[in-house]
Amino acid sequence: MRRSWKLRALALFLFPATALLHAGVINSGSLSLTHFQILASGGTVTLMSPVTATTFAQALDSLGALDQNFDSADNAAIAVSALTTLANVSASASGLNWTASVSGGINIPGLDAFASATAEANLSGFFLVGGIGPVDIQFSATLDDNQSESTDSSGVSASNEVAFTLDLDNGDQPLFLDNILPLDVPDLSKSQSFSGTLTNDDLLAPGLYQYNLNLDYEPKGMDSHVPEPSTILLAIAGVAMLLAMRPTAPRRILGCSQAGNSTRRPACTSIARVITIRRRAVSYRGIGRNM
């Protein structure tokens, strides 16, 4: 009995363990703008008010879920997020101190499914360049980028991309960053990060310019429901234990048919002796009556 309940407990433990071992696709990342500056050499530059902050977040998956949110405000701090069963993202931006961030991730726990998301944070406004002739304008942006992703043995693919751009209305793009982290094989993990300041100079004629700072984060993931080999082995072991514990029919001992079993021999011998004694008693009674 003791061994029976121990085997049963182990078998019941193996079945949920098979689901826990199948992690699927995990994808996460973030990009933050912590400092932005525009300086002039040989002239002047003035950042104008207002600074418009815009945020957008969208998450969707093949289970049929879709969530998206948008917000915009002048000289204010705003934030939005989007969430589904398999994906989540968030975006924030502040027109008060020229900071912004995007982040999120995807988690597909062993399903035959696909998920993707998009997070965007934007700061836009105007700056005035003063001086005589072309003025050397220095742009700088301090960024922090972290990306990681992993797949198990049934993971199909994962992709993680963060991008930052500074665009001017004259067509120039003084600052640019685009980090892509692809993962197209199963049972693998990758990660990368960046922390530093992007700088660049641009010669601009005196006048009014519009700028547009944009942060973008786009994670994707696809998984299959095919289990890992180790998961299959655990499932087979659990089934084997349950089959080994199924009840068996009791053995018959009539006529000492189980005499081959050493544990049954004493019982069979005792029954045979009782039958013999009873027969002798009947015989003695019959003899007594005849006399």
C-alpha positions in Angstrom: 0.0 0.0 0.0 2.8 2.4 0.8 4.5 1.9 -2.5 1.2 2.3 -4.3 0.3 5.7 -3.0 3.9 6.9 -3.6 3.8 5.8 -7.2 0.4 7.4 -7.7 1.6 10.7 -6.3 4.7 10.7 -8.6 2.5 9.9 -11.6 0.1 12.8 -10.9 3.1 15.1 -10.5 4.6 14.2 -13.9 1.6 15.3 -16.0 1.6 19.0 -14.9 5.4 19.0 -15.1 5.2 18.3 -18.8 3.2 21.5 -19.3 5.6 23.5 -17.2 8.7 22.4 -19.1 7.3 23.7 -22.4 8.1 27.4 -22.3 7.5 28.3 -25.9 8.7 31.8 -27.0 9.8 34.6 -24.7 10.5 38.0 -26.1 11.2 41.3 -24.2 12.8 44.7 -24.9 12.9 48.4 -24.1 14.3 51.7 -25.4 14.5 54.9 -23.4 15.5 58.5 -24.3 16.9 60.0 -21.2 18.4 63.2 -22.5 18.1 65.4 -25.7 19.9 68.5 -26.6 20.4 71.0 -29.5 23.3 73.4 -29.5 24.6 75.9 -32.0 28.2 76.9 -33.0 28.7 80.2 -34.7 25.0 81.2 -34.2 22.1 80.6 -31.9 19.3 78.0 -31.5 16.1 78.3 -29.5 13.7 75.5 -28.7 10.2 76.7 -29.1 7.0 75.9 -27.1 4.9 73.8 -27.1 6.5 70.4 -27.3 3.9 67.8 -28.4 4.1 64.3 -26.9 2.4 61.5 -28.7 2.2 57.8 -27.6 0.7 54.7 -29.3 0.5 51.0 -28.2 -0.9 48.0 -30.0 -0.8 44.3 -29.1 -2.4 41.4 -31.0 -2.2 37.6 -31.2 -3.6 34.7 -33.2 -6.0 33.8 -30.4 -8.2 36.7 -31.7 -7.2 39.4 -29.2 -6.4 43.0 -30.2 -5.8 46.0 -27.9 -4.6 49.5 -28.9 -4.4 52.9 -27.3 -3.3 56.4 -28.3 -2.7 59.7 -26.5 -1.3 63.1 -27.3 -0.7 66.3 -25.3 1.3 69.6 -25.3 3.9 70.3 -22.6 2.8 67.3 -20.6 3.8 63.7 -19.6 1.6 60.9 -21.0 1.6 57.1 -21.2 -0.4 54.3 -22.8 -0.3 50.5 -22.8 -1.8 47.6 -24.7 -2.3 44.0 -23.4 -3.5 40.7 -24.8 -3.1 37.1 -23.6 0.3 36.7 -25.4 1.6 40.2 -25.9 2.0 43.5 -23.9 3.6 46.9 -24.7 3.7 50.4 -23.2 4.9 53.8 -24.3 5.5 57.1 -22.5 6.7 60.6 -23.4 7.2 63.9 -21.7 7.1 67.2 -23.4 8.4 68.9 -20.2 11.9 67.4 -20.3 12.2 65.7 -23.7 12.2 62.1 -22.4 10.4 59.1 -23.7 10.4 55.3 -23.5 8.9 52.2 -25.1 8.9 48.6 -23.7 7.0 45.3 -23.6 7.3 41.7 -24.6 5.7 38.5 -25.9 5.2 35.2 -24.0 3.7 32.2 -25.9 3.6 29.3 -23.4 3.7 26.2 -25.7 0.8 27.1 -28.0 0.5 26.9 -31.7 0.2 30.7 -31.9 1.6 34.0 -33.2 1.8 37.4 -31.5 3.1 40.8 -32.3 3.1 44.3 -30.8 4.1 47.9 -31.5 4.9 50.8 -29.1 5.7 54.3 -30.3 6.7 57.4 -28.4 7.0 60.8 -30.2 8.2 64.3 -29.3 7.8 67.1 -31.9 8.2 70.8 -31.9 10.1 73.7 -33.5 13.5 75.4 -33.0 14.7 78.7 -34.3 18.2 79.0 -35.8 19.8 82.6 -35.7 23.0 83.8 -37.3 24.6 84.9 -40.5 25.1 82.2 -43.1 24.9 78.5 -42.3 25.1 77.6 -38.7 26.6 74.5 -37.3 23.9 72.7 -35.1 24.9 69.9 -32.8 22.3 67.3 -32.0 22.7 64.7 -29.2 20.4 62.0 -27.6 21.2 59.7 -24.8 19.6 56.2 -25.2 19.3 53.0 -23.2 18.4 49.8 -25.2 17.9 46.3 -23.8 16.6 43.3 -25.9 16.4 39.6 -25.1 14.5 36.6 -26.6 14.5 32.8 -26.3 12.8 29.8 -27.9 12.4 26.2 -26.7 12.7 23.1 -28.9 9.3 23.8 -30.6 9.7 27.6 -31.0 9.5 28.7 -34.6 10.8 32.3 -34.5 11.2 35.5 -32.6 12.1 39.0 -33.6 12.8 42.1 -31.5 13.5 45.6 -33.1 14.0 49.0 -31.5 14.5 52.2 -33.5 15.2 55.8 -32.8 15.1 58.7 -35.3 15.4 62.5 -35.3 13.9 64.0 -38.4 13.8 67.6 -39.6 11.2 69.1 -41.9 13.9 69.9 -44.5 14.5 66.2 -45.1 17.6 65.8 -42.9 17.9 62.9 -40.4 20.7 63.9 -38.0 20.3 61.0 -35.6 19.4 57.4 -36.3 19.5 54.0 -34.4 18.0 50.7 -35.5 18.8 47.5 -33.6 17.2 44.3 -34.8 17.5 41.0 -32.9 16.3 38.1 -35.1 15.9 34.5 -33.9 14.8 31.9 -36.5 15.8 28.6 -34.9 14.4 26.6 -32.0 16.0 26.0 -28.6 18.1 29.2 -28.5 18.4 32.5 -26.7 19.9 35.9 -27.7 20.3 39.3 -26.1 21.9 42.6 -26.8 22.0 46.1 -25.2 23.2 49.6 -25.9 23.8 52.5 -23.6 25.3 55.7 -24.9 24.9 59.1 -26.6 24.3 59.6 -30.3 25.7 62.9 -31.7 25.8 64.5 -35.1 26.3 68.0 -36.7 24.2 69.6 -39.4 24.7 72.9 -41.2 21.5 74.8 -41.2 20.6 78.2 -42.6 18.9 80.7 -40.2 15.2 80.1 -39.9 12.5 78.0 -38.2 12.7 74.2 -38.3 10.3 71.5 -37.1 11.9 68.4 -35.5 10.4 65.0 -34.8 11.9 62.5 -32.2 10.5 59.0 -32.5 11.1 55.8 -30.5 9.7 52.5 -31.9 9.6 49.0 -30.4 8.2 46.0 -32.3 8.4 42.4 -30.9 7.1 39.3 -32.7 7.0 35.6 -31.9 5.7 32.3 -33.3 5.5 29.0 -31.5 4.3 25.4 -32.2 2.5 23.1 -29.9 4.9 20.1 -30.6 6.3 19.1 -27.2 10.0 18.6 -26.3 11.4 15.1 -26.3 11.9 15.3 -22.5 8.2 16.3 -22.2 7.2 13.2 -24.1 9.3 10.9 -22.0 7.7 12.3 -18.8 4.2 11.8 -20.2 5.1 8.2 -21.1 6.5 7.5 -17.6 3.3 8.9 -16.0 1.1 6.7 -18.1 3.2 3.6 -17.4 3.0 4.2 -13.7 -0.8 4.6 -13.8 -1.1 1.4 -15.8 1.1 -0.5 -13.3 -1.2 0.6 -10.4 -4.5 -0.6 -12.0 -6.3 -3.2 -9.8 -6.0 -6.9 -10.7 -8.6 -9.7 -10.2 -8.2 -11.7 -7.0 -6.9 -15.2 -7.5 -9.1 -18.2 -6.8 -8.1 -20.8 -4.2 -10.9 -23.3 -4.7 -9.5 -26.8 -4.9 -6.0 -25.3 -4.1 -5.6 -24.4 -7.8 -3.0 -21.8 -6.7 -0.8 -24.4 -5.1 2.1 -23.1 -7.1 2.1 -19.9 -5.1 4.1 -20.5 -1.9 2.1 -17.9 0.0 -1.1 -19.9 -0.7 0.1 -23.4 0.2 -0.6 -23.2 4.0 -4.2 -22.0 3.3 -4.8 -24.7 0.7 -3.4 -27.4 3.0 -5.6 -26.2 5.9 -8.7 -26.3 3.8 -7.9 -29.9 2.6 -7.4 -31.1 6.2 -10.7 -29.6 7.3 -12.5 -31.4 4.5 -10.8 -34.7 5.3 -11.7 -34.4 9.1 -15.3 -33.6 8.3 -15.6 -36.6 5.9 -14.1 -38.9 8.6 -16.6 -37.6 11.2 -19.5 -38.3 8.8 -18.2 -41.9 8.3 -17.9 -42.5 12.1 -21.5 -41.3 12.6 -22.7 -43.7 9.8 -20.9 -46.6 11.4 -22.4 -45.8 14.8 -25.9 -45.8 13.4 -25.4 -49.2 11.6 -24.3 -50.7 14.9 
